Amino acid sequence: MGVMLSPYAGGSGFATLYLPDAMAAGVDVDRGDVPMAATSNFGLEQNILANDTTQALVHILLVKSGACASVAGGTITVNAPAGAHVTYFSTQGLPTSSQMADIAAPKPAAVLYDVTPGAALDLTIDVPGCTTAPAGTAWNGMTLTGQVTTMATEPGDNAAALIVVLQ
């Protein structure tokens, strides 16, 4: 029987990084190369996006696997929370694009902004030729549950990142 993993990482000067919940399928679990953004990056993004600084920014990292070779032309729809918006990163790394582009991994493809800190996210990710890995998918020594742990970040630090595996 596996152990439920709901990991997150954070630290002074870095955004909190949430990883998909998973059941460990063995002794070795490899989450791969996962970047943690500096909170100063989020400050710059808040200025570019002119978002409410009491609200959260959430980087969306899309991990391509299996038949999913590209995220170009994909879209993310925010179903909840109300008032949250999405924009995509340009190949120059700025959140200024209206289209999802293939960006060299591991970098975020999109950013959600004006997100209520601690709110549950409900997203629809539509990428041509790819599907979101469903609950029960085995990946890098773990079985994905399809759930993501989210929580309010520390006061004044409303930055987060979310990993989504596509196949």
Rosetta blueprint (number, residue, H / E / L):
1 M L
2 G L
3 V L
4 M E
5 L E
6 S L
7 P L
8 Y E
9 A E
10 G E
11 G E
12 S L
13 G L
14 F E
15 A E
16 T E
17 L E
18 Y E
19 L L
20 P E
21 D E
22 A E
23 M E
24 A E
25 A L
26 G L
27 V L
28 D L
29 V L
30 D L
31 R L
32 G L
33 D L
34 V L
35 P L
36 M L
37 A L
38 A E
39 T H
40 S H
41 N H
42 F H
43 G H
44 L H
45 E H
46 Q H
47 N H
48 I H
49 L H
50 A L
51 N L
52 D L
53 T L
54 T L
55 Q L
56 A E
57 L E
58 V E
59 H E
60 I E
61 L E
62 L E
63 V E
64 K E
65 S L
66 G L
67 A L
68 C L
69 A L
70 S L
71 V L
72 A L
73 G L
74 G L
75 T E
76 I E
77 T E
78 V E
79 N E
80 A E
81 P L
82 A L
83 G L
84 A L
85 H E
86 V E
87 T E
88 Y E
89 F L
90 S L
91 T L
92 Q L
93 G L
94 L L
95 P L
96 T L
97 S E
98 S L
99 Q L
100 M L
101 A L
102 D L
103 I L
104 A L
105 A L
106 P L
107 K L
108 P L
109 A L
110 A E
111 V E
112 L E
113 Y E
114 D E
115 V E
116 T L
117 P L
118 G L
119 A L
120 A L
121 L L
122 D E
123 L E
124 T E
125 I E
126 D E
127 V L
128 P L
129 G L
130 C L
131 T L
132 T E
133 A L
134 P L
135 A L
136 G L
137 T L
138 A E
139 W E
140 N L
141 G L
142 M E
143 T E
144 L E
145 T E
146 G E
147 Q E
148 V E
149 T L
150 T L
151 M L
152 A L
153 T L
154 E L
155 P L
156 G L
157 D L
158 N L
159 A E
160 A E
161 A E
162 L E
163 I E
164 V E
165 V E
166 L E
167 Q L
